């Protein structure tokens, strides 16, 4: 059996929902300082939003509980555009 440290296990498991939400706050601050009223989130936020996963719904609920508006954008043309928009 190969041992694994707790740190390695966390790295392999990836971020929790709460950690993903916390990672959005610097993006929100940066956009707000530029007088913008929204951020567009890709990668995990796009794929999980499209799937309507339990984790996505929880992350969305956390942000909405703090007063943000969260919506998923999907548009299919020659290519597919999909992402999550967080507005304030």
Secondary structure, 3 states (H helix, E strand, C coil): CCCCCHHHHHHHHCCCHHHHHHHHHHHHHHHHHCCCCEEEECCHHHHHHHHCCHHHHHHHHHHHHCCCEEEEEEEECCCEEEEEEEEC
